[in-house]
Amino acid sequence: TGTSKATPLFERCCKKGTVVLEEYQIKSDLLGTLMTEMNSESKHFRQNITEYNCSLLFTAVQYTPDERLARLSPGIKYF
């Protein structure tokens, strides 16, 4: 299949490498501190990161339509 733990290929989300996700770079000193430090505030943040992520999910969405989908079928496309 060409996939392994070292070089995984994900069919459902990334079409076995057709979709390439950019490596995420932390752009905030505060976020970097919260993710790496061992103080109580940072630990609390990491313990609750899922809730924070869900609350901010659609504040940073950037969408580029995949024109290949438009050729497959008419109608509204969603993501």
PEUR-V278221 format. One record per pair of residues at least 12 apart in sequence whose C-alpha atoms are under 10 Angstrom apart, sorted by the first residue. I is the first residue (numbers start at 1). J is the second residue. D is the distance in whole Angstrom. If there is no record, write none. Layout:
I & J & D
I & J & D
//
This chain:
1 & 16 & 10
2 & 16 & 9
3 & 16 & 9
30 & 42 & 10
31 & 45 & 10
34 & 46 & 7
34 & 49 & 10
35 & 49 & 9
63 & 79 & 9
65 & 77 & 9
65 & 78 & 9
65 & 79 & 9
//
